[in-house]
């Protein structure tokens, strides 16, 4: 199953991000009219037709059907609070596996003996989206 993630969602279409568009068009070689599935990370799954106006601009997916999946009760209470570790790879691995298990939310806390004070939130967001898909 090939899923794409989008945060720009309108009534009749969804706009893929630049990274998702590039992956869809150049890596997977999708073309206009192909069926694709898009998730928003909030429980919605959109199925529709891909429209590519320009290969250098974000692609649009015109929505044909939309499904909403309720959050399962055992996952809704799963919240993780963690102090970032010195090794960034461990944090990334933890985030990926926790999302695969159904993580509802995460909080990074700053403790007295914290070894890392800053996190690359953009990188963690990409890992989270990848694990979600």
C-alpha positions in Angstrom: 0.0 0.0 0.0 1.4 3.4 -1.0 0.2 6.2 1.3 1.0 9.8 1.1 0.7 12.4 3.8 -0.9 15.9 3.4 -1.8 18.7 5.7 -3.4 21.0 3.1 -6.9 19.6 2.8 -9.8 21.3 1.1 -13.4 20.2 0.3 -12.7 18.6 -3.1 -8.9 18.1 -3.2 -5.8 17.6 -1.2 -2.4 19.3 -1.9 0.6 17.1 -1.4 3.8 18.6 0.1 6.8 19.2 -2.1 8.6 16.1 -0.7 5.5 13.9 -1.1 4.9 15.2 -4.6 8.5 14.6 -5.6 8.3 11.0 -4.2 5.0 10.4 -5.9 5.9 11.8 -9.3 9.7 11.2 -9.7 10.3 8.1 -7.6 7.1 6.1 -8.0 6.5 7.5 -11.5 2.8 8.2 -10.9 1.0 10.3 -13.6 -2.2 12.3 -13.8 -5.3 10.2 -13.3 -3.6 7.5 -11.2 -5.4 6.5 -8.0 -3.6 7.4 -4.8 -4.4 7.3 -1.1 -3.6 10.2 1.2 -3.7 10.4 5.0 -3.8 13.4 7.2 -2.6 11.9 10.5 -5.9 12.6 12.2 -7.7 9.5 11.1 -8.8 10.4 7.6 -8.0 8.4 4.5 -8.7 10.1 1.2 -8.8 8.2 -2.1 -8.7 10.1 -5.3 -7.2 10.9 -8.7 -3.8 12.5 -9.0 -3.5 15.7 -11.0 0.0 17.0 -12.0 0.0 20.5 -13.4 3.8 20.9 -13.3 6.4 18.4 -12.1 8.1 21.2 -10.1 4.9 22.2 -8.2 3.0 20.3 -5.6 0.5 17.8 -7.0 -3.2 17.7 -6.1 -5.4 14.7 -5.4 -9.0 15.2 -6.2 -11.0 13.3 -3.6 -13.3 10.5 -4.7 -13.9 9.0 -1.3 -13.1 9.8 2.3 -13.1 7.5 5.3 -12.6 8.3 8.9 -11.1 5.7 11.3 -11.9 6.1 15.0 -9.0 6.0 17.4 -9.0 2.7 19.2 -9.6 3.0 22.9 -6.4 1.3 24.0 -4.3 3.7 22.0 -6.1 6.9 23.0 -4.5 7.0 26.5 -0.9 6.2 25.3 1.1 9.3 26.1 4.9 9.3 26.3 7.0 11.8 28.2 10.8 11.5 27.7 14.0 13.4 28.2 16.0 13.4 25.0 19.0 11.1 25.0 22.5 12.0 24.0 22.3 9.8 21.0 19.8 11.2 18.4 19.5 7.9 16.7 17.9 6.4 19.8 15.3 9.1 20.0 14.4 8.7 16.4 14.2 4.9 16.8 12.0 5.3 19.9 9.7 7.7 18.1 9.3 5.4 15.1 8.5 2.3 17.2 6.2 4.2 19.6 4.2 5.5 16.6 4.0 2.1 15.1 2.6 0.8 18.4 -0.1 3.6 18.4 1.4 6.6 20.2 -1.2 9.2 20.8 1.1 12.0 21.9 4.6 12.7 23.0 6.2 15.3 25.3 9.9 16.0 25.3 10.9 17.1 28.8 13.9 19.0 29.9 15.5 17.5 33.1 18.3 18.5 35.3 20.7 16.0 33.9 19.5 16.1 30.3 22.3 15.5 27.8 20.6 17.1 24.9 18.9 20.5 25.0 17.8 20.9 21.4 15.9 18.6 19.0 15.5 18.7 15.3 11.8 18.9 15.2 11.6 18.9 11.4 13.5 15.6 11.3 11.4 14.0 14.1 8.3 15.1 12.2 9.5 13.4 9.0 10.2 10.2 11.0 6.8 10.3 12.6 5.0 10.7 9.2 7.0 7.9 7.8 6.1 5.6 10.7 2.5 6.7 10.4 2.4 5.7 6.8 
